[in-house]
Amino acid sequence: MASSSSLSFNLFMVALVLAISIRSTLAVFRPSPWKLAHATFYGDETASQTMGGACGYGNLFTNGYGTDTVALSSTLFNNGYACGACFQIKCVQSKACYANVPFTTVTATNLCPPNWSQDSNAGGWCNPPRVHFDMAKPAFMKIAWWKAGIIPVQYRRVPCVKKGGVRFSLQGNGYWLLVYVMNVGGGGDVYSMAVKGSKTGWITMSHNWGASYQAFASLGGQSLSFRITSYTTRETLTLWNVLPSNWRVGLTYNSNFNFH
Ligand SMILES: *[C@@H]1O[C@H](CO)[C@@H](O)[C@H](O)[C@H]1NC(C)=O
C-alpha cells in the first residue's frame, strides 16, 4: 500500500513538473492595448516600391508578405528588431475612414527614415520621437480614402499568423553565413539566433541589419540547425537540420515549425 501511494505521488510530481515546464516554453503573445498614432502610405497600388525594404525580406510576394506591409518610424523600428512584428491599424477621427472596416493587419517590413529637412508636424512624419506607420498603399486603401494622405489611427501589436514554418534565406561566403529570418509567427520578431553545424557546437550569431543574423564560421558541407529566440516573448525554438549538407547561399529554406 505504502509503496503504491508513494509511486502515484511521484507520478503526480513528474506530471506537475512537466506541465510547468511545457507552460513556460509556450509563452503566448497577447495583443497590446490600442494606442494613437498616424499613418500615411508610400508607393502605388502595385506596392513595387515596398520590395527590398530595410528588413531584408527581398521580394515580399515570393516571401509571403504580399502588400499587407508597413514601414515603421525609427522610434518603432528599434534598429530592425521590430522587423516581422504585426500590427492591427484602424482609421479613427477622420472623414477619410471607411466606416465599415474595423482594422487591417500589417507586418513590419521596412523603415520609414527621418527627414530632418521637413518639420515633424508637416511632412517629417517619421522623425523621432513620432510613432508613425507608412503603409503600403494597398494596405492603406483598405482602411481609408487614399487622397487623405495622412490619417489618425489606433494601432496595437498582435500575434503574427503565418502559414508554414520559419524561413531562412541565405547569403554570405565560405567564411561568413548571413541568414535572413522570414515568415516568423507569434511575436514575429527575432531577439537572438544561433547556428549549429553537424560537426560544430552551437555558434552564437550576431545581428547584422533588419531581420538578418550572421556567423563568422566555415559551415559548408554540413547540415545546419538553428535556434531562434523571439524578441517579444523570449520563447526559443530549436530547428534541427533545417539546411541539408548541400545548402547554398542565394537559396531560401523552410522549416516545419513556427512561433504562435
Ligand atoms: C526630404 O524633404 C525634402 C523637402 O520636402 C525633400 O525635397 C527631400 O526629397 C526629402 N528627402 C527624402 C530622402 O525623402
The ligand as an SDF file (V2000), in Angstrom:
LIG
                    3D

 14 14  0  0  0  0  0  0  0  0999 V2000
   13.1470   65.4150  -47.5010 C   0  0  0  0  0  0  0  0  0  0  0  0
   12.2880   66.5250  -47.6250 O   0  0  0  0  0  0  0  0  0  0  0  0
   12.6820   67.4410  -48.6420 C   0  0  0  0  0  0  0  0  0  0  0  0
   11.7940   68.6730  -48.5340 C   0  0  0  0  0  0  0  0  0  0  0  0
   10.4420   68.3630  -48.7660 O   0  0  0  0  0  0  0  0  0  0  0  0
   12.6020   66.7500  -49.9970 C   0  0  0  0  0  0  0  0  0  0  0  0
   12.9890   67.6160  -51.0430 O   0  0  0  0  0  0  0  0  0  0  0  0
   13.5120   65.5150  -49.9840 C   0  0  0  0  0  0  0  0  0  0  0  0
   13.3410   64.7830  -51.1700 O   0  0  0  0  0  0  0  0  0  0  0  0
   13.1890   64.6340  -48.7910 C   0  0  0  0  0  0  0  0  0  0  0  0
   14.2010   63.5890  -48.7020 N   0  0  0  0  0  0  0  0  0  0  0  0
   13.8960   62.3210  -48.7740 C   0  0  0  0  0  0  0  0  0  0  0  0
   15.0570   61.3880  -48.6230 C   0  0  0  0  0  0  0  0  0  0  0  0
   12.7840   61.9080  -48.9250 O   0  0  0  0  0  0  0  0  0  0  0  0
  1  2  1  0
  1 10  1  0
  2  3  1  0
  3  4  1  0
  3  6  1  0
  4  5  1  0
  6  7  1  0
  6  8  1  0
  8  9  1  0
  8 10  1  0
 10 11  1  0
 11 12  1  0
 12 13  1  0
 12 14  2  0
M  END
$$$$
